[in-house]
Amino acid sequence: MPDTNDAQSPGAAAAGGSGCVLFLIDESKALDARVAGGTKSKAQSIATALNSLLNQLTAGPVVDVAIVGYRAAGPGRDDVGPRWDGALAGREFVAPHELAGAPLTVETRVRKVPGSGGVGVSREQSVQFPVWYVPHLGDTASRAAAFEHCRKMLAEWVAGAAGGCKPPMVVSFLGDVDAQETPEAVGRAIHGLQTPGGPPFVVHAHLSTSDRVPAIVYPSSDAHLAPGPVRLLFEASSVLPDEFRSSLAQLQVNANAGARGLIYNARMVDLIRLLSLVKAYVRYEPPPAGAFVASVAGPAKQPPAPESFSTVVAEATIPVNTPIGEEPITTAPTGEVTVTGIDSALGPGSEGLAPESLTVQMPAPDAPTAQFSSAEFGAAGAGAEGLTRADAFASVASLPPTHGMEDSESPQAPPPAQEAPTPTSAESAATATGSRALVVLLLDRSAAGPSGQGGKTVWHRLQEHANEILAQLSKLASGRIDCAAIAHGTDASGRPEVASAFGGPLAGRTFVSDTDLGAGALRVEEVTEQVSNGIGGLVSVTRRKPIFVDLEPAAAAAPGPALAAVKGLLAEWRQRHAADCATVVVLHLTRGRFEADEIDRAVGQLGEAGALALNHLVLTESPHPSVAYPAEPTKIQEPALVRLWELTSPLPGGQALATRRPAVTPDSRGIVINGRFDLLLEGIQEALTSHNP
């Protein structure tokens, strides 16, 4: 390990602040991967985040700052140490006022400003962007050695600081975390460091490379966390004080009591919000002596509580680029754009923090301009005995829920046949072009109990996915894709219930063309979300989210009646489009709780309906790792889900998608577990192209 103290003595490490923040950065090549939802690498994104935050701290309260990186310098040699350069080279801790006159360079970057009403982006602004940290990547180094280096630095800082200093804060930016790493490798020893204000605050940030994997932010219990790295990091992360949670609440993040300072598989917006904790730290006053509660408190196994999951910004077509940490931009009802000062972003007591850009008389080299766009909508068998095909179809074609589908009952006489609706102009045009596709969303309404964000059940989260897919279809408006939505569960009397999930303007319609979906939403909700502004800050953007399905959860039912109903739908659709039907995809959105023999028989019956692709989106109620489009079931941990993988068709358009989607192979199957099924429409379009080039 190199000696980076140079002329400083150990006792001189402190720069004179009442607190200190140490940023520990993994500089392994794992951070060269593109960040989820962005165009830059993880390393570049973290650097933008950090430089933006340092800029804001330049005129703030006196809090010492250190940046430590770790990478391999060669075989058996780790390069662990401070990463200040230029006029600050050789320093460990630096006071904020020293930063103002010592950036390595000042770049010209472009900030995005929202349009009228907060919708979209109206213009771009060039701003001066000072840079103190530039990442240089290498091979993987010992994480345990890096945390031990930090522990020694913090011990020296505490020894040299004045009495009454607040506990230090450590912000760890992580690359890949091995499931076999030990608690010592992720900083457990730092928690044992005693200071007058209590043990240090340790927060961990891990960025995702995939939009389809949900982010875990500020969990308060590990009951819903999959075994492996995320549980290890949960144990090594500090419990957030109330002041920190209040800071997150101002940024639209609901952190439960007992929430840990951890974001995992995170997006750039999550990282921006995490760095707001540093601003909360500079305002933080530790409890009086004797009233302090340890920052890692209580057993890890707290009573199960719903976890907070980050909003998936990728459902909109706004690429989240390389940003972080500065003041929000809001738009008045008149459309006038207002850039608020840092005080309003930080709340009371944040006086003295610098505004968004620092004026430094240095050459400003050109910097690439990040692209930014907006979208109008955010973003996104068994039990069938006793049912004839007509019964199954009638249960869906008529809007009121149908009952009486149990095995023990004789089939009911079908209602009078409904006259087929007149094809729309879009349908006629698509017929002329030669091929159509049908997408059937089969919605499993069953739920055992609350799970996920805001106490929602798995059903509510599945319903959100369904609405996202339907919104994407409505924007596509190709005139070549029809859709149907069927919900299944058990009614209050315990009988199977299968019905169309459409209501409102679409009530009574069995099939809906993607050109008709836009006018068929139950309602359109306006949701204000925060996204990156391109230079390390947040922009509040209003998104319109159409809601097509809005149903309550139900008790579980065997899948047979639902798949029998789907079989009837397919027969009807093929009869209507005998000359041009090309692709049929059934996406089953489910929690995956079926008996093996039940699902086997139900899928076998569905197979009699002709060529189709049966795909699955599974959100589990018990912890399970995210898995997307696997060609083999090696990462699927539950036998029931392995069986579901075996019954799943290949991913539609998989051969073509494999040439441009890293997560897809020619043998990928259309199943996603605890993630987003983000390739459905792209795969269908590929399949249509292959039928009608």
N, C-alpha and C positions, 0 to 999 in steps of 0.2 A: 504494500500500500504506500503510495507516494506521500512524502511530507509536504503539505501545502501551506504550512503556517508561516514559512519564511521568517521574516524578522519579528513576527508577533510571538509573544510568549503566551503560554496557555491561558494565563490569567487576563490577557489583554483581548481575548476573543470577543467579549461583549463590547458593543459600540455605544452603550449608554442608555438603551431603551428600558422601559418598564416591563416589556414583554418581548418575545422573539418568535418569529415564524421561520421554520426551516422547510424548504421545498426539496424533496428527495426525488430525483428523476431517474427512472430506468432508461438507460441509453443503449439498450440492446437493439439488434436489428429487427426485433419483433415490432418495434414502434415505427418501422418504415411502411407498414401496411396502411392502406387508406382508411380513414375514419368513417364510420357508418354515417350515411347521409351527406358526406362532404366530398370534396375533390382533393384535399390535402392529406398528407400522412398524419398519423397520430403524433409523431414527434413535432412536426411543423405546427399542428393545432395546439399542442400543449405549450409550445414556445410562444405562440401568439397570445394564448390565454395568460401566460405568466407575465409577458412583457406589458400587456394591457393593464394587468393588476398593479405591477410595479409603478407604472405611470401614475395611476390613481393614488398611490401611497406616498408620492414624492413630497407632498406638502401636508401630509397627515400627522397624526400623533406619533410620538417617538416609539417606534417598535422596530427592533433590529431584525434584519432579514438575511437569510443565508440560502444559497442554492448549492446543492450537492448532487453530483451525477455519479453514475457507476456503469462501467463497461469494462470489457476485457482489453488489456493492453498487449496481450500476447499469451502464448501457452503458459498457464499456471500463474499469470500475473493479472491482478485486478487494478483498474484505474478508478479509484474512489476518492473524491475530494471536491472542494469548492469549484464552482464553474464561473466565477467572476473573471472578467478579462479586461483588457485595456487599462485604464487608470485604476481599476479596482483589483487587478490581478494580485493574487497572493492573500487576499483578505478572506476571512471566514464570515463574520457578521458585519453588515453595513447598515448605517442609519439611513432612513428615507431621504433626508435632506442631501446626503452625499450622492444619491442616485441622480438627482436632477442635473448635475453637471458632468455626469460620467457615462452617458450611453455610448455603446460601441458605434452606433450609427443612427440616423433618423431616416426612415423610409416614407415615401408617399403611398398611402393606401386609400382604398375606396370604401366609403360607408354607404349602406343602403338606407333610404328614407322611405317610410310607408306612404301610400297614397291617401286620397280622400277617404275619410271614414275608417282609416286603418287597413283598408283592403288593398293588397298588392303593394307594389313599389312604384313611387312616382319619380324618383330621381336618385342620383348618386352624388356624393360629395367626396372630394379629395381632402384628406387630413394628414397631418404629420404624425408619424408613428415611431416613437423612440424604441430602440432595441437594446437590451442588456444581455439577453441570453440567446445563444445560437446553438442548436443541438448538433452534436457530432456522434454518430452511432458506431458501435462496434459489436463484438461478440458478447455473449451473455456473461455477466460477472456474478459473483456471489452476492445474493441479496442480503444474506445474514451479515456478511462483512460490511455492507453498506449501512445497514441499520446500527451495527455496533459502532461504526465511525460516527454516525449521528448521535448516538447515545453519549459518546465521549465529548463531542462538541457541545452538546446541551449541558452536560455536567460542568464543563469549564465555564460556559456562559452563566450558569446559575451561581457558580462560585465567585465569579467576578461581578455579578449584578448587585444592585442595591437591595437591601431588605425590603420585603413586601412586593417583590415582582410577581406578576401573574404567571401561571404555569405556561411553559412553552407550547407552541403548536407545531405539529409536523404534518405536512401535506405530502403524501406519497403518491406519485404517478407511476403506475405499474404497466409492464408489458404482459407477456404471457406468465401465468402463475401455474406451476405444476401442482397436481393434486397431492404429490408426495412431499411437498415442502412442509417444514415444521413451523410451529408458532414463532420460534426464534427468528426464522427467515423473514417474517413479516412484522418484526418489531415488538415482540412481546416484552423484551427486556426494557424498552423505553418506558413502558407503563410503570415500571418499578422505580423510576427516577423520582425522588422526592424534592419538592420545591416548597417555598413558603405558601404558595397558593394551591398546592396539590399536585398530583401527577400530570404529565403533559396530555394535551389533546392530540390524538392521532386520527387522521382521516385518510382514507384510501380511495383512489380513483383509478378505475380500469375502463378503458374505452373499447367499444365494440367495433368490429369491421362489417357487421351484417345488420341491415335494417330489419330483418325478419325476426331477430332474437330480441325479446323484450328486455328492457333495462330494469335493474333492481336498484332502487334508490332509497337510502335511509331506512333499512329494515329495523323493526323494533323487536323482532323475534326471528329465530332461525327455523321455526316450525314449518315455514313454507319454502325454505331454501333447499336446493338440491345438494346432496353430499358432494364434497370436493372443494375446490378453491374458494368459492363464495362463502362457505361456512367457515373456512379457515380465516378469511379476511374479516368476517363478522366478529369472530372472537377477538381479533387484533385491533378492532376499531373502537373508538371511545363513544360513550353515550353522550349525546349532544345536550348541553345546558339549555334551559328554556329560552335564554336570549338568542342562542343560535337557531333554535326552531322558529322563533318569531321572525328572524331575518329571512328564513326560507319561506315563511308564510307570505311575506311581502312579495315574493317572487312566484306565487301561485303553486308552492309546494307544501303539501300537508304532511308534516312529519309527526308521527305519533309520539306520545310520551315514551321515553326509553329508546328512541330512534338512535341508531349508530351512524357515525360519520363514514358512510360507505356508499359509493356508487359503483355498480358492476355492469358490464356490457352497456355502458352509458353512451349517450349521444353528446354532441357538443353543447347543446342547451343545458344538459345536466351538469356538464363541467363548468359552464359559466356560473350556474347557480351555486355549485359547490364552492367556488372561489369567493362567493359572497360571504362565506363563513369567515374568511380572513378579515373582511371588513367588520363583521360582527365581533371578531376577536379583539380588534383594536379598541372597541367600545366596552369590552367585557370587564367587569369588576368581580374578582373572585369572592365567594362568600366569606364572612368573618371566620376567624380561626375557631375551630371546633364545630363549625356548621358545614364544613366541606364534605361533599359526597364524592367518592372516587369516580373518575371519569369512565372507568370500565367497571360497572357495578352490577352486582347480582348474578345469579346463574344465567348461563346462556339460554337455558330452556325456560323461557318465560311462557306464560299462558299464550296459546296461539292467538295472534292478532292479525288482522288484514294488513298486508304490506302495501307500500306505495310503489306503484310502477310508473315510470315516466311516460309522458305523452309521446307517441310515435310521430315525430314531426315529418318523417319520410312519407307519410301518406299524402302530404301535399307535394307539389313538384318544385318546392323550394330547396335547392341543394344547400345544406348547412355546411359552410366551408370551414375556415380556420380560426374561429373567433374566440373571444372571451372577456369577461369581466367588467364592462363599463356601463355607463348610465343608460337607462331606457329612453326610448323615444316614443312619445304618444302623439295622437292626432286629435285635435279638437273637432267637435261636430261640424264646424264650418269647413273642415279640411285643412286648416292651418296646422303645419307641423311644428311641434314644440320639442326641443331637446332639453330635457330636464337636467338640472345639476346633480352632482353626486349626492348632495344632501338628501334629496327626495328619494334617491334609490336606497340610501342607507338608513333613513329614518332619523329620529331625534338623536342628538349627541354625536353626529358624524362631522362636526365642523372641522375644517382644515384640510379635508381630503381634496386632492387636485381634481380639476375638471378633466374633460375627456382627452385633451391633447396637450402636450408639453411643447412650448416653443423653445427650440434649441438651435443655435446658429451653427449648423453643420450641413454639408452637402446632403441632399436627399436623392438617393438613387431611385430609378424607376422600379416599380413593383407591379406584378401582374394584377389585373383587375378580375376579381371573382365574378362569375356570372350568377344572376339571381332572377328567378322567375316566380310567378304566382299562379295558383290554380283557383278556379271558381269554387270548387269544393275541396276541403282539406283532405289534405293528404299529404293503408286502405286498401219362402223360408219359414223360420220358427214363428209361431203365433199367427200364421196367415191362414191356417186351415179354416174352412167355413166361409172364406171370402172368395167371391168370384172376381174376375178382372173388372167387371162393371161396378161391383161394390167398391173396389179399391179406388177406381177412378172417380166415382161419384162422391166419395168422401173428401176429395180434394177439390173437385170442380165446383161444388156448392160451398159458398163461403161459411155458413154456420158449421161449427165443429160437428163431426159425425162420431157417433158412439156405437156400441154394439158390435165391436170387432173382436171379441174374445173368441178363443178356440171353442168354448163349450156351446156357443150359440149357433143356430142355423143362420145361413145368410139371409139378410133382409132383401126384399125386392128392391131393385134399383129404382131411383126416381125417374120420371120421364126424361128421355134423352133431350139434352139441350141442343138448340140449333147452333152450329158452329158459327162464330162471329165472322163478319166480313173481313178479309185481310186488309190491313192498313196499307197505305201507299208505300211505306218502307218495306213491308213484307213482300209486296208485289215487285218492287224494284230488286229486292234481294233474290227473289225467285228467278228474275230475269238474268241475274249475274251468275247463277249456277249453284251456289252452295250456302247452307245455313248451319248454324250451330245452336244447340240448346244447352243452357246451363241450369241445372236444378240444384238449388240450395236446400239441403235436407237438415233441418234444425232440431237438434236434440234439446228439448226444454228442461230436461231433468237437472236437478242440483241437490246435492246433499247438504250444503250449508254455505255461508258466506266465504268468499275467497277473492283475493286480488284487491285492486284499488278501491278505496272508499267503501269497503264492506260489500262489494258486489259479489253475486254468485258467479260461478263459472258460466251459467246461462247468460247473464247480462254481458259478460265479456265476449261470448260467442256471438251474441246478437250485435254487438258493436262491429265485430268482424264482418258479419253479414251485411250490415248497412254500409260499411266501407266498400265492399265488393260491388254492391248495387249502385253506389255512387260512382264508382269507376266505370261501370257499364253505362250509366246514364251519360257520362262525359264522352265515352267512346262514340255512342250514337252511330254505329256503323250501318244499321239496317240489316245486318246479317246475323245477329245474335238474339235469340229469344231467351227469356229466363222464366223460371217458376220458383216459388219458395213454399216449402212444406214444413210445418212444425209438428212435432210429435211428442207426446207425453202421456200422463194419466190424469183423468178428470177427478173431481172431488169424490166421486163414488168408487174410484179405483178402477175404472174401465179405460182401456186404451182410447186415446183421442188423437186423431190425425186431421189436420185442416190446413187450408191455405194460410200462409203467414201474411198475405197482403190484405190491407184494409184501405179505408179512405177512398181516394179516387180510383184505386185499383181493385176495390172490392168486387168479387164475382168474376174476376178475370183469371183464367187458368194460366195462360201464357202472356207475357208482356214483351214486346220488342224493345231493344235497348234505346230506340228512338222515342219511345213513349214513356220511359221511366222518369225522365226529368220532370214531367208534369204530374207524376203520380205519387210524389212523396206525401206522407202524412203531414209533415211539417218540415221546415228548414230552420235549424238552430244556428245562431251566431255564437261562435266560441272565440274568445280572445286568447291567443297563444303567444308565447314568447319564442322568438327564433333569433339566430345569430344575425348581426348586422354586417358581418364581413370583416370587422377590425377588432374583434374582441369584446363586443357588447351585445345587448339584447334589444330587439325591436318587438313591440307589441303589434301583432297582426291579427285582424279579424278574419275568421274563416267561416264559410257557410257550409254546414253539414246537413245534408238531407237525411231524414229519417223515414225509412220505408217499413221497417218491422219494429213493433213495440209491444211485446208480449211479456207476461209474467212467467216465472219458472213454474214447473210442475213436477209431480212425482215421476219417477222413472217408469218406463214401459219397455216391453220387449220390442226389438227392432222390426219384427216380421210385418206387422200391419203397415208401418211407414214405408218399408221397401216394396211391399205389395202395391201401395198407392203410387209409388214412383213408377213401378212397372206399368201400371195403367196409364199414367201420364205419357210415358214414352210411346206407348202404342198409339195414343191419340195424336201426339205431335207428328209421329211418322206418317200417320194416315193423312194429316193435313199437308205435309211437305214431302210426299213420296218421291217427287222428282228432284228435290234439291237438298234433302237432309244429308249432312256429311259428318258432323261431329256432335257427340252427346257426352257431356261431362256431368256427373253427379258428385257434388262436393258435400260430404257429410260433416257437419260441424257438431262435434260431440265431446263429451267428457270421457268417452271410451270405456264406460262401465257396462259391459255385456257379458253374458255367459257365452263361452266359446261355441257350444253347439247351437245356440240361438242365432248368433251372427253368421255362423257357417251356413245354416239352412236358409236364412233370409237372403244372404248374398247369392247363394245358389239359385234361389228363385228369381232374383233380379237378373241373373245372367241369361235367363230365358227370354229377356226382352230384346235381345240382339246386341250388336256391337255398341259398347259404351265404355267410358273411363270412370271408374269408381275411385274417387280421391277422398282423403280424410284430413280434416283439421281438428286436432285433439288438444284441448286444454285440460290438464289434469288437476284434480283437487288435492292430490298428495304431491310432494316434491318429486320432480323428474327433470333431467337436463333437457334443454332445447335441442331438437333434432329436426333438420329440414331436408327433405328430398333424398333420403338415404337409399343407396343402391343395395346395401346390406343392413341387417338389423342389429349390428354389433353394438351400437350405442343405445339401443332401446332396452330398458331395464326391466320392464314388466312383461310377463308372459302374455297377458291379454293384449297388450299393444304390439307385441311381436306377431301375434296371430292376425291383428288388424293390418299390420304391414304386409303379411303374406296375402291378404285378400285385396290389397290395394293395387290398382292398375298403374302402369308406367305413367310418368308425368306427361300430360299432353304437350306435344311439340318438343319433347325432351331431346331428341337428336339434334335439332337446330339450336336449342337453348344451351346445350353442352358446349357449343363452339364459342359462346360469349359470356356464359355465366359460370364463374369459378366453382360455385357450390353444386353445380349440376353435372352429372355424367350421363352418357347415353343410356345407362341402366337405372337412372334415378326413378324412384317411385313417387307418386303424388300424395305423399303424406308429410305433414308437419306437426310436430308435437311441441306445445308451449312456444309458439312463435307465430309469425304472420305468413299466410299463404299468399305470397306476393307475386307469384308467376302464373296465376290462373289465366288471366286475360291474355297475357303475352303468349302463353302456350296455346290457347285456343286460336289466336290469330295465326300462329305458325301452322296449326293443323288445317285451318281454312285455306291458307296459302298453298299448302301441299295438295289439297283437293282441287283448288281452282287457281293455279298460278297465273 
